[in-house]
């Protein structure tokens, strides 16, 4: 099952509690500490092992969630990709020419002024 988009979550929150739609999220309820007869918190190994599992559910769940997120991406059109690539290439040429020119100028200064 794909995760909800940000807008879907906002709409759900706005419908659930209109007064708190812009406020901070509610805190989860606090569970009381279970104690054995001696006053120490009880230790349940079966429960601790279940809580130690990594969130996410493994590689299959990761691939499913990644695929769901990729479906939400707004991919650029071919025209946008071509124009963006052209802008980057032209900017690289301009910066490269500037650095080459600056290098030649400093090379002249070092060879003819400083090393004379």
C-alpha positions as CSV (number, residue, x, y, z in Angstrom):
1,X,0.0,0.0,0.0
2,X,1.4,3.4,-1.0
3,X,1.9,6.0,1.7
4,X,-0.2,9.1,1.7
5,X,1.0,12.3,0.1
6,X,1.6,15.4,2.2
7,X,-1.5,17.0,0.9
8,X,-3.7,14.0,1.8
9,X,-2.3,13.9,5.3
10,X,-3.0,17.6,5.7
11,X,-6.6,17.2,4.4
12,X,-7.2,14.3,6.8
13,X,-5.9,16.3,9.8
14,X,-8.0,19.3,8.8
15,X,-11.1,17.2,8.7
16,X,-10.3,15.4,12.0
17,X,-9.6,18.4,14.1
18,X,-10.3,21.8,12.4
19,X,-9.3,23.8,15.5
20,X,-5.8,22.1,15.6
21,X,-5.1,21.9,11.9
22,X,-2.2,24.4,12.1
23,X,-0.9,23.4,15.5
24,X,1.7,20.9,16.7
25,X,0.9,17.2,16.4
26,X,-0.7,15.5,19.4
27,X,1.6,13.4,21.6
28,X,1.0,9.7,21.9
29,X,-0.6,8.4,25.1
30,X,1.8,7.4,27.9
31,X,1.7,3.8,28.9
32,X,1.9,3.0,32.6
33,X,5.1,1.1,33.7
34,X,4.3,-2.5,34.6
35,X,6.0,-3.6,37.8
36,X,6.6,-7.0,39.3
37,X,5.8,-7.5,43.0
38,X,9.2,-6.0,44.1
39,X,8.8,-2.5,42.5
40,X,11.1,-3.1,39.6
41,X,9.8,-2.7,36.1
42,X,9.0,-6.1,34.6
43,X,11.2,-7.4,31.8
44,X,9.6,-9.3,29.1
45,X,12.2,-10.7,26.6
46,X,9.6,-11.6,24.0
47,X,8.3,-8.1,24.0
48,X,11.8,-6.5,23.9
49,X,12.8,-8.6,20.9
50,X,9.7,-7.5,19.0
51,X,10.5,-3.8,19.8
52,X,14.1,-4.1,18.7
53,X,13.3,-5.0,15.1
54,X,14.4,-2.5,12.6
55,X,11.5,-0.3,11.4
56,X,10.6,-0.7,7.8
57,X,10.2,-4.4,7.5
58,X,13.1,-5.5,5.4
59,X,14.3,-5.2,1.8
60,X,11.0,-6.1,0.2
61,X,9.1,-3.5,2.1
62,X,11.9,-1.0,1.2
63,X,11.5,-1.7,-2.5
64,X,7.7,-1.4,-2.3
65,X,8.0,2.0,-0.5
66,X,10.7,3.3,-2.8
67,X,8.5,2.3,-5.8
68,X,5.5,4.1,-4.3
69,X,7.6,7.2,-3.7
70,X,8.9,7.2,-7.3
71,X,5.3,7.1,-8.5
72,X,4.7,10.4,-6.7
73,X,7.7,12.2,-8.3
74,X,6.8,14.8,-10.9
75,X,9.3,13.9,-13.6
76,X,10.5,16.7,-15.9
77,X,9.5,16.8,-19.6
78,X,12.0,16.1,-22.3
79,X,12.0,19.8,-23.2
80,X,12.9,20.7,-19.6
81,X,15.7,18.2,-19.5
82,X,17.2,19.4,-22.8
83,X,17.0,23.1,-21.8
84,X,18.4,22.4,-18.3
85,X,21.3,20.4,-19.8
86,X,22.0,23.2,-22.3
87,X,22.1,25.8,-19.4
88,X,24.5,23.7,-17.5
89,X,26.8,23.1,-20.5
90,X,26.9,26.8,-21.4
91,X,27.6,27.8,-17.7
92,X,30.5,25.2,-17.6
93,X,32.0,26.7,-20.8
94,X,31.7,30.3,-19.5
95,X,33.3,29.3,-16.1
96,X,36.0,27.2,-17.8
97,X,36.9,30.1,-20.2
98,X,37.0,32.5,-17.2
99,X,39.3,30.2,-15.2
100,X,41.6,29.6,-18.2
101,X,41.9,33.3,-18.9
102,X,42.6,34.0,-15.2
103,X,45.2,31.2,-15.2
104,X,46.9,32.7,-18.3
105,X,46.9,36.2,-16.7
106,X,48.5,35.0,-13.4
107,X,51.0,32.8,-15.3
108,X,52.2,36.0,-17.1
109,X,52.4,37.9,-13.9
110,X,54.4,35.2,-12.2
111,X,56.8,34.6,-15.1
112,X,57.4,38.3,-16.1
113,X,57.0,40.2,-12.9
114,X,57.8,38.0,-9.9
115,X,60.5,35.8,-11.4
116,X,62.5,38.5,-13.2
